[in-house]
C-alpha cells in the first residue's frame, strides 16, 4: 500500500499510542485474546529480542550458537515451571503459536495419505489440519468429527464408528468455540482397540482454565498429547506449546519442531511466559474459577435480556466463552460492527445450521484479568443487548462503555508492584 513518503519513528509511535488509547476505552470480549500483566509485558523488551538460541532434539544445552549460558538457564527454568503448572513430564515450548504447534504434531506423526479427524468450522473447530493441507506439499486427508449440535460437543459414539471404518492416524479435539469439556475419557476408552490412532487435544482456548484446574485434565482423561497457544484464556505472550507424558512422542515431535518448522524460536517471549506461569501457579485456581463464573453470569444475563445463547440443556457454558445465536437479528457481521463502533469487541462465528448458521462469540478472560466480576457481566449483557436488539443507539451505548472501561480496576491475579 503506498505511503505519503513521510513515515517517521514519531508517526509509528503516534499510531501505536492511538491504538492503545482506543483499546483502553473499550470492553474487549474477544475469547482469543487476553491482557498480560504489566510485569509480564515489561520483560518482552530485552536483549533476548535480538538473540538466537537454537537447540537440537530434547537437549536444551545442545545450542548451535555460543553466548547462550543464561538463555539455557532461563529456558530450563521456564520448561520446568510449565511441566509443574500443567502436570506433565515433557513440554515443548518452541512453537511460535498454537496453530504452529498443531502443524508440528501433524508433521511429526503423519505419513503422506494419512487421515486426520478434527472439528469443522460449524462445530467451532480451528481446523489446523484443514488449513495445513491447503499447502500443495502437505499430503494428508482431513475429515470432520461427528458433532452433536444439541450438546454442542463431539459425538463420541459416531466418532468411534468413523474410526473403526476409516482408521485415522490422528484425532485432534478442541475448539475455537469451546463451551464444554470434551468427553475425553469416553472417547479414549473407545479408541483402545485402535492403538495406531493418536488422540491430541487442542487446549489453546482453555489453557488458562486448565492451569487453574478448572476445566479438564486431558492427559489424565486419555489424550496422548496437548497443543495450545499461550495468549487466550492463559494470560501469556503470543506463542505455543506441546506437552505429553510420552517420551517417544515428545522425542518424535521435537525432531520435527527443529529444524523443520523453525530455527529461531523467539526467545524474547520466554521470560514473559515464565511470569505468566508463575502467576497461574499462585493465582490460577482463583482466576480460572472467576473467568467461568463470569461467563456463566454473562450468559444468563443475556438470556434474561431476551438474547438467544447457545447451550446444552440448562447450561450455557463451562468455559470462558459465551455464544450468541444471532438468527433473526440480522447478519452477524453487521452486529459485530455495531458492537465495535460502541466499543465492545467480539468475534463473528459460524454455528451449525440447526442453530441459525451465524453467531457472535464473547469471552470473559480479559475482563476478568482487569478485575471484573459477576455484577459487571450483568451490565455488559445489558449493553450488548441494547445493541444487538437495537434498543439504543451506538452513540448512547458508547458513553456507557467508556465509563465502564474506565471503572475497571488494575490488573488482578498478579503482583501489585514490580518486585514479587
N, C-alpha and C positions, 0 to 999 in steps of 0.2 A: 504494500500500500504506500503510495507516495507520501512524503512528508513535506513540510513547508521549508525544510532546509535549515531551520533554526533550532533544532533539538539541542539541548544542553543538559548538563547534570542537574541544574536547578529545575528545568522543566520536568525531568524524570522524577525528581523529589517532590515537585508540586503535584504531579499526577498521583503519586503514592499517598501523599497527605490527603488529597481529596477522597481517595478510596477509603482510607482508614477513618476519616471523619464521617463519611457517609455510612460505612458499615456500623460504626458505633451508635448511630441514630436509629438503627433497625433492630428488629427481632429476627434472629436467624434460626429458622426451624428446619434447616436442611439436615436430614438424618445422616448424610455422608460427611458432615463437617463437624468440627469441634473447636473449642478455644483452649489453646495451650496456656498454661500459667505464665506469668511474666518471667519466672525463673527459668522455665523450660525454653521459652523463646530467647532469653538473653544469651544462652550458650550456643545458639545456632551460628552466631557470628564469631568464629575463632580461626586460629591458624589452620585448623583441620580442613577448612573450606577449600584450601589450595594444595592439599596433600593427597598422596596415593598410599594405599595400604594393602595391595593385592596379596592374597594368600591362596595356597593350593589345598584342595580337599578339605579335611576337617582340622588340620593343624594350624591354629591361629598364629603360631610362631613362624610358619614357613612363608616369610614375606619375600616378595620379589624385590622390593625397594628397601634400601638402607634408611637409617634415621627414623625407625618406627618403634623404638623401645617403648615409648609411653602410649603409642597407638595400640600396641599389643596389650599392654596392661589395661587400657580402657576397654577394649573390646572383650577381653576375658571377663572383666567385671560386669559389663552390661549383659553378656551372654549368660553368666551365672545368675544374675538377677532375673532375667527373663525366664530361665528354667524354674526358678523358685516361684515367681508370680503365676506362671501358667502350669505348674505342677507337671513338668515334663523332664525327660532325661536329655533330650537333644533339641537344640534350636539353631536355625539358620537365619541370620539377621541381614544377609547381604542383599536380598531382593529390594528393589527400589520402590515397589508398590505391591499391594495385594494382587493386582492383575498380573504383574510380572512373576510373583510367587506362584500363582496358578500355572502360568506358562512354563515355569521351571519344572513343576511337577509333571506336566504333560510331556515335556521334552525328555525327562529322565525315565519315565515309566512306560511310555507307549512306543510301540513299533509302528512302521507305516501300515496303514489299513486298520489299525485297532479302533475299537468303538469306545467313545466316551459318552456317558449319560449325564445330563445336567438339567437344571430347571430352565424353562422357557421364559421369555420376557413377560408373558401374561401371568406366569406363576411367580414373578418377581425375581427371576434369576439374573445374575450378572452376565452369564453366557460367555465365560472366558474361553472355553473350548471352541464355541461357535465363531468367536472373533478371531481366534488364533488360526483356525482352519481356513480363513479367508486368504491367508498368505499362500501363494501357489506352491511353495516348498513344503508346506505342512500337510502331510498325507494322513489324516485321521478322519474317521466317520464320527459324526455327532448326532445324537438323538435326544429328545427331551423326556424327562422323567414324568411319569403319570402324576397328575396333580388333582387333589380334591378341592374344588372351589369352595365347598361349604365349610370345610375345616381350615381352609387356606394353608394347606400343608401337603407334603409328599404323600401320595397314596402308596403305602408300603406293600400291600398285597399285590397290587398291579405291577409295582416295580419288580418284585421277586419273579413274577411271571415273565416280564420282559427280560430279566437277567437270565432266566432259565432258557429262554428261546434264543437270545441274541449274544450272550456271553461277553459282556463289555469288559475291557481291561480296567477302566476307571469310572467310578461314580463320584461326581462332585456335587455335594449338597450344601445348602446355604444360599442366602438370597440377598438382594438389594432391598426388597420389600419384606423384611424379616419380622413377622409378628410373633410367632410361637416357636418354641424349641422343636427341632426335628426329632421324630420318633426313632432315634438312632439305635437304641438297644434292640427294638423290634426289627429294624432293618438289618442290623449286623447279625442278629440271630438267623434271619432268613438267608443271609449270604454265606453262612458257614460251609455249605456244600459247594461253594464256588471260590476256592482259595486263590484262584488266579485274578480275582477282581479286587481292586484296591478301593476302599471307601475313604474318600477325602472330604473334609469339612471346611467350607469357606466361612471363616468367622469374622470377615472384615467388618461387618456392621455390628457385631455383638461382642467384639473382643474386650471392650471395656467392661461390659456386664459380666463376662466370664472371669475377668481379672478380679472382680469383686465377689465371685462365687454366686452370682445371682441369676444365671440363665441355664447353662448346662455345661457338663464336662465331657467333651466329645471323645477323648481318648479312653476315659473310664467307661463310656457308654458303647464303645465298639468301633469308633473311627480309627483308621490306621495313621492318619496324619491330619494336621490342621494347617491351612494357609490363611493369611489375614493381612489387611492393611492396618496401619498403626495411627490413623488420624480420624476415625469416625466416632463410635462410642468410646473408644480408647483415646485419651486426650494427648496424643503424642505428635511428633512431626510426621510429615508425609513420608511413608516408607512401607516396607513389607517384611513379613517373616514367615517361616515354616517351622513347625515343630512336631515331634513324634517321639515315641518310646522305642522305636525300632532302629537299632544301629544299622542294619543292612539298608533300610530305606533311606536314612539320612546320608549314608555314605554315597548311595547312588544319586540322590538328589543334589548333594553338594558338588559332585563331579560335573553336573550339568550347569549349576549356578555359575561356577567359574571354571573355565573361561568362556563357555559357550554363550551364556546370556548376558554377562557383564564382566568387566575387569575392575574399574574403579567403582566402588560401592558407596561413594558419597559419605565420607567419614564424618562430615560436619553434623549430620543428624544424630549420631550415636550418643553424644553427651545429653542431648535433649531427650532422646528416647530413654536414657538411663534415669533422668529426673522424673519423667512421666511414670516409669516403672516404680520408682521409689514412692511417688505419690499414691499410686494404686496399692502398693504394699501397705501403706499406712492408712489411707482413707478409702480404698477401693470398695469395700463392702458397703460403707455408708453412701458413697457416691452412686454405686450401681443401684442400690435399693431406692434412692431418691429419684433417679432417672426413670425407673419403672413406675414408681408411684405417680410421678408427674405425667408420664404418658397415659396411664390409666385414668388419671383425673382429667386430662385434656380430652381424651376420647369420650368420656361420659359427659363432660360439659358440652362438647359439640353435639352429641345426641340430644341433650336437654335443650339445645338451641335449634333443634329440628334440622341438623345437618346429618346426612347419612354416613355412617362409619362402617368400614369393613370389619368383620369379626367372625367368631365361631361360637355359636350358642350365645351365652350371655357375656362372653369375654371378647374384648376388642383388641387387646394386646398384652403380651407378657415381656415386651422389649422396650426399646426407646422410640419405637415407630408407631405412628397412627396413620391410617389410610382413609381418605375421604372418597366416597363414591360420588362422582360429580354428575351422574346421569340425571338429566332434566334441568341442569343448572347452566348448560352452555359448554362450549369447548374448554377443556382443561387448560389449554394454552392461554386462552383469554382470561380465565380465572387466576392463573398463576401470575400473569402480567398485572392484573388489577391488584393482587396482594402485594406484589413487588413495588408498585407505584405508591402504595400506602406504607411501605417499609416493613412488610412481613415477607420473608424469603422462604419459599417452599420448593418442592420439586414436582414436575409433571410426570406422571407414570402411566403405564399400561396396566389394565386389570383384565381378568378373564371376561369373556363376552357375557357370561351369565351375571356379571356384576357391572355391566354397562360399558366395559372396554376401556374406560378412561378414569383417571382419578388424580388426587393430589397426595403427596407423601409429606408428612410432618415428623420432625424428630425433636425430642426434648433434651438431648445431650448437651448442646451448647448453652441453652438457657439454664440448665441445672448447674453447669460449671460456673455460671455467673450468679448463682445463689437463688434461683427461682424455686418456688415450692408450689404445692397444690393450689393455693389460693390464686397464685399468678396464672396458673393454667386456666382457671375459670375465666379470668379476664381476657387471656389470649383467645380462648374459644369464642368469647363474645365478639371480639374484634374480627376474627376470621369469619364468623357467621354474618356479621354486618356486611362484609364484602361479598362473599360467595352467594348470599341470599339477596344482595342488592338492597339492604335496608338503610344504608347510609352511604354518603359519597366518599370517594377516595380521600378528598381533602379533609373531611371531618375525621375520618379514622386515622389519617396520618398524624394529626395532632396528638391523639391518644397514644399512638405507637411511640412517638418521640418521647412523650412523658414517661411511658413505661420503660423504654430502653434506658432512659436517664436514671430511673429509680432502682434498676438492678444494682446489686452491691459489687464489691470487689470479688475477685476470683475465689471460689470456695475450693475445698479439698486440696489445698496446697499450703505452703508456709507463708506467713504474712510478711516476712522480711527476706532478705537475700542470704541469710545465714542460718539455714535449717540445722 
